[in-house]
């Protein structure tokens, strides 16, 4: 979006660690800028009263009410910002209600940077559409851009089924795993295990630290860090 106004995003997320990660994610996507973060619905309202916002990245589980209640109150107050809902809930009734309140996308927790980037890029394409459509096909294409995101691509050499096995193994081991330990659990090579673990670290879904008490050079220990919300 060189030479054009950036899409201004307000991150609304009650978990401070997740909020910081989402701000970082938004700022890594060309054409977007995070203009603030709020940890409650009330704080979001106050920020919106004094800050121009195009898009809310909205957690639906807030300490002072449901995210859709916030979206409803914002519409009643005349705020026109679009909403990308962030939630672990899979209730389609909530999804249908959200559509009427300006929710243009849902991102299910836990998600990676690549997943959010895909949603933001598609939103930017929709947001940039202007002028009069030439016909039904053009309208359909615009809506398809927004509503039908494809799966985020993994780095070359990584597969979704193996990534799922790696994440389950790491999540189930509270004390953490080394690449060697993960390789034994999942049944892959240590080098392959290290690639998957580094991908999860880059995506903000795992953390690494030295494993002390070993002879010679300590091996890195990895732990699952994404918070699962009810």
C-alpha positions as CSV (number, residue, x, y, z in Angstrom):
1,X,0.0,0.0,0.0
2,X,2.8,2.4,-0.9
3,X,1.5,5.9,-1.0
4,X,-1.8,5.0,0.5
5,X,-3.2,5.3,4.0
6,X,-2.4,2.4,6.3
7,X,-5.3,0.3,7.6
8,X,-5.5,1.2,11.3
9,X,-6.1,-1.7,13.7
10,X,-7.1,-1.7,17.3
11,X,-6.2,-4.9,19.1
12,X,-8.8,-5.8,21.8
13,X,-7.4,-8.8,23.9
14,X,-7.6,-9.4,27.6
15,X,-4.3,-11.4,27.9
16,X,-1.4,-8.9,27.9
17,X,1.0,-11.4,26.3
18,X,-1.4,-12.3,23.5
19,X,-2.2,-8.6,23.0
20,X,1.5,-7.8,22.5
21,X,1.9,-10.7,20.1
22,X,-1.2,-9.6,18.1
23,X,0.1,-6.0,17.9
24,X,3.5,-7.4,16.6
25,X,1.7,-9.6,14.1
26,X,-0.4,-6.7,12.7
27,X,2.7,-4.4,12.4
28,X,4.5,-7.1,10.4
29,X,1.9,-7.1,7.6
30,X,2.4,-4.5,4.9
31,X,-0.4,-2.0,4.7
32,X,-1.5,-2.3,8.4
33,X,-0.6,-0.5,11.6
34,X,-1.7,-1.2,15.1
35,X,-2.8,2.1,16.6
36,X,-3.5,0.8,20.1
37,X,-4.5,-2.1,22.3
38,X,-7.2,-2.6,24.9
39,X,-7.7,-5.3,27.5
40,X,-11.4,-4.7,28.2
41,X,-14.4,-3.5,26.3
42,X,-14.5,-0.3,28.3
43,X,-10.9,0.5,27.4
44,X,-11.7,-0.2,23.7
45,X,-14.6,2.2,23.7
46,X,-12.5,5.0,25.3
47,X,-9.7,4.5,22.7
48,X,-12.2,4.5,19.8
49,X,-13.6,7.8,21.0
50,X,-10.2,9.5,20.5
51,X,-8.5,7.3,17.9
52,X,-9.4,6.7,14.2
53,X,-9.7,2.9,13.6
54,X,-10.6,1.0,10.5
55,X,-10.5,-2.6,11.9
56,X,-10.8,-4.2,15.3
57,X,-8.9,-7.4,16.1
58,X,-11.4,-8.4,18.7
59,X,-11.2,-11.2,21.3
60,X,-14.7,-12.4,22.1
61,X,-13.9,-13.3,25.7
62,X,-13.4,-10.1,27.6
63,X,-13.5,-9.6,31.4
64,X,-16.3,-7.0,31.2
65,X,-18.5,-8.7,28.6
66,X,-18.7,-10.7,25.4
67,X,-16.9,-9.2,22.3
68,X,-20.2,-9.2,20.3
69,X,-21.8,-7.0,23.0
70,X,-19.0,-4.6,22.5
71,X,-19.4,-4.7,18.7
72,X,-23.2,-4.1,19.1
73,X,-22.6,-1.1,21.4
74,X,-20.1,0.4,19.0
75,X,-22.5,0.1,16.0
76,X,-25.2,1.8,18.2
77,X,-22.7,4.6,18.9
78,X,-22.0,5.1,15.2
79,X,-18.5,3.5,15.0
80,X,-18.1,1.9,11.6
81,X,-14.9,-0.1,12.1
82,X,-14.9,-3.6,10.7
83,X,-14.2,-6.5,13.0
84,X,-12.0,-9.6,12.8
85,X,-13.1,-11.8,15.7
86,X,-10.5,-13.9,17.6
87,X,-12.0,-16.8,19.5
88,X,-11.7,-20.4,20.5
89,X,-15.5,-20.8,20.3
90,X,-16.9,-22.7,17.4
91,X,-20.6,-21.9,17.9
92,X,-22.1,-21.1,14.5
93,X,-24.9,-19.1,16.1
94,X,-22.3,-16.7,17.4
95,X,-20.8,-16.6,13.9
96,X,-24.2,-15.7,12.3
97,X,-24.8,-13.0,14.9
98,X,-21.4,-11.5,14.3
99,X,-22.0,-11.1,10.6
100,X,-24.8,-8.6,11.3
101,X,-22.5,-6.6,13.6
102,X,-19.6,-6.1,11.1
103,X,-17.6,-9.2,11.8
104,X,-15.9,-9.8,8.5
105,X,-13.6,-12.7,9.5
106,X,-13.2,-15.2,12.3
107,X,-9.7,-16.4,13.5
108,X,-9.8,-19.5,15.7
109,X,-7.3,-19.8,18.6
110,X,-4.6,-20.8,18.6
111,X,-3.4,-19.3,15.4
112,X,-0.1,-18.5,13.7
113,X,1.2,-15.3,12.3
114,X,0.7,-16.8,8.8
115,X,-3.0,-17.4,9.5
116,X,-3.6,-13.8,10.6
117,X,-1.5,-12.4,7.8
118,X,-3.7,-14.3,5.3
119,X,-6.9,-12.9,6.8
120,X,-5.4,-9.3,6.9
121,X,-4.2,-9.5,3.3
122,X,-7.6,-10.7,2.1
123,X,-9.3,-8.0,4.2
124,X,-7.0,-5.4,2.6
125,X,-8.0,-6.5,-0.9
126,X,-11.7,-6.2,0.0
127,X,-11.1,-2.9,1.8
128,X,-9.4,-1.5,-1.3
129,X,-12.3,-2.3,-3.6
130,X,-14.0,0.9,-4.8
131,X,-16.2,2.2,-7.6
132,X,-19.2,0.5,-9.2
133,X,-19.1,-3.3,-10.0
134,X,-19.5,-4.2,-13.6
135,X,-21.8,-7.1,-12.7
136,X,-22.7,-9.9,-10.4
137,X,-19.4,-11.7,-11.1
138,X,-17.3,-8.8,-9.8
139,X,-19.5,-8.6,-6.7
140,X,-19.1,-12.3,-6.1
141,X,-15.3,-12.1,-6.5
142,X,-15.1,-9.3,-4.0
143,X,-17.1,-11.3,-1.4
144,X,-15.1,-14.4,-2.1
145,X,-11.8,-12.6,-1.4
146,X,-13.2,-11.8,2.1
147,X,-15.1,-14.9,2.9
148,X,-13.1,-17.8,1.5
149,X,-9.5,-17.6,2.8
150,X,-7.4,-20.6,1.8
151,X,-5.2,-22.4,4.3
152,X,-2.0,-20.6,5.2
153,X,1.1,-22.1,3.4
154,X,3.7,-23.9,5.5
155,X,7.4,-23.4,4.9
156,X,8.8,-25.8,2.2
157,X,9.4,-29.3,3.6
158,X,6.8,-29.0,6.4
159,X,3.5,-30.8,6.3
160,X,0.3,-30.0,8.1
161,X,-0.3,-33.6,9.5
162,X,3.2,-33.7,11.0
163,X,2.9,-30.2,12.4
164,X,-0.3,-31.3,14.1
165,X,1.5,-34.3,15.7
166,X,4.4,-32.0,16.8
167,X,2.1,-29.5,18.4
168,X,0.1,-32.2,20.2
169,X,3.3,-33.8,21.5
170,X,4.7,-30.4,22.7
171,X,1.4,-29.3,24.2
172,X,1.0,-32.6,26.1
173,X,4.5,-32.4,27.7
174,X,4.3,-29.7,30.4
175,X,8.0,-29.8,31.2
176,X,8.9,-29.2,27.5
177,X,10.8,-31.2,24.9
178,X,14.1,-31.0,23.2
179,X,14.4,-31.7,19.4
180,X,15.8,-35.1,20.3
181,X,13.0,-35.9,22.6
182,X,10.4,-34.7,20.2
183,X,12.0,-36.8,17.4
184,X,11.6,-39.9,19.6
185,X,7.9,-39.1,20.4
186,X,6.8,-38.3,16.9
187,X,9.0,-40.7,15.0
188,X,10.9,-38.2,12.9
189,X,14.6,-37.2,12.6
190,X,16.1,-34.7,15.1
191,X,16.8,-32.2,12.2
192,X,13.2,-32.4,11.1
193,X,12.0,-32.0,14.6
194,X,14.1,-28.9,15.0
195,X,12.6,-27.4,11.9
196,X,9.1,-27.9,13.2
197,X,10.0,-26.5,16.6
198,X,11.7,-23.4,15.1
199,X,8.6,-22.9,12.9
200,X,6.4,-22.9,16.1
201,X,8.8,-20.4,17.8
202,X,8.6,-18.1,14.8
203,X,4.8,-18.3,14.8
204,X,4.7,-17.4,18.5
205,X,3.3,-20.8,19.6
206,X,6.4,-22.1,21.4
207,X,9.3,-20.7,23.4
208,X,12.8,-22.1,23.7
209,X,15.4,-22.0,26.5
210,X,18.7,-23.8,27.3
211,X,18.4,-27.1,29.0
212,X,20.9,-26.9,31.8
213,X,22.4,-29.8,33.7
214,X,23.6,-31.6,30.5
215,X,27.2,-32.5,29.7
216,X,28.8,-30.2,27.1
217,X,26.8,-27.9,25.1
218,X,23.2,-27.7,26.5
219,X,20.4,-28.6,24.1
220,X,17.5,-26.2,23.6
221,X,14.3,-27.0,25.4
222,X,11.0,-26.0,23.8
223,X,7.7,-25.4,25.6
224,X,4.2,-24.8,24.3
225,X,3.2,-21.2,25.2
226,X,-0.1,-20.4,23.4
227,X,-2.9,-19.8,25.9
228,X,-6.0,-21.8,25.3
229,X,-9.2,-19.9,26.1
230,X,-12.4,-21.6,27.2
